[in-house]
Amino acid sequence: MFLGLEREWSKKAAGIRTFALISLLGAILTIIDEASLFLVGGFLIIAMSILLAVQSLLEEEEEDTGLSLTTSVSMFIAYGSAFS
């Protein structure tokens, strides 16, 4: 949630709710302990990262243009942290 909180303060696309839900998804899939669901969840995170990247490309704000690689990486960290 701290990743999302920082992004809320920076007024970025994915915020505290997004990162809390991603972490919750990872925790639920850890409890279920099904490898195929882990892959499905990973694909969902990839799809969300791609959609956020496309959204940032389509926005016409001068400050925040271009792909946001840190968003994608931090989503994977939030998702994967439940599995360790």
C-alpha positions in Angstrom: 0.0 0.0 0.0 2.9 2.3 0.6 3.8 2.1 -3.2 0.3 3.3 -4.0 0.3 6.0 -1.3 3.5 7.5 -2.8 1.9 7.4 -6.3 -1.3 9.1 -4.9 0.9 11.9 -3.6 2.6 12.2 -7.0 -0.7 12.2 -8.8 0.1 9.2 -11.0 -2.4 6.9 -12.6 -2.2 3.8 -10.3 -2.7 4.7 -6.7 -3.3 3.2 -3.3 -6.4 1.3 -4.3 -4.8 -0.3 -7.3 -1.7 -1.5 -5.4 -3.8 -2.7 -2.4 -5.9 -4.8 -4.8 -2.8 -6.2 -6.6 -1.4 -7.2 -3.2 -4.7 -8.7 -2.1 -4.8 -10.7 -5.4 -1.3 -12.1 -4.7 -2.2 -13.0 -1.1 -5.4 -14.8 -2.2 -3.6 -16.8 -4.8 -1.0 -17.7 -2.3 -3.7 -19.1 0.0 -5.3 -21.0 -2.8 -1.9 -22.4 -3.9 -2.7 -23.1 -7.5 0.1 -22.6 -10.0 -2.3 -22.0 -13.0 -4.0 -19.2 -11.0 -0.7 -17.6 -10.3 0.0 -17.4 -14.1 -3.5 -16.0 -14.7 -2.9 -13.3 -12.1 0.5 -12.5 -13.7 -1.1 -12.1 -17.0 -3.7 -9.8 -15.5 -0.9 -7.6 -14.0 0.8 -7.5 -17.4 -2.5 -6.5 -19.1 -3.0 -3.7 -16.5 0.5 -2.5 -17.0 0.0 -2.3 -20.7 -3.3 -0.5 -20.4 -1.7 2.1 -18.0 1.2 2.6 -20.5 -1.2 3.2 -23.3 -3.2 5.6 -21.2 -0.1 7.6 -20.4 0.8 7.7 -24.1 -2.6 9.0 -25.0 -2.6 11.7 -22.3 -1.5 15.1 -23.6 0.0 16.3 -20.4 3.5 17.7 -20.9 4.8 16.5 -17.5 3.9 12.8 -17.6 4.3 11.5 -21.1 5.9 8.3 -22.2 5.9 4.8 -20.8 6.0 4.4 -17.1 8.3 1.4 -16.5 8.4 2.0 -12.8 4.6 1.5 -12.6 4.9 -1.9 -14.2 7.8 -3.0 -12.1 6.2 -1.8 -8.8 3.0 -3.7 -9.8 5.0 -6.9 -10.2 6.7 -6.3 -6.9 3.4 -5.8 -5.1 2.0 -8.9 -6.8 5.0 -11.1 -6.2 5.6 -10.0 -2.6 2.8 -12.2 -1.4 4.5 -15.3 -2.7 7.8 -15.0 -0.8 
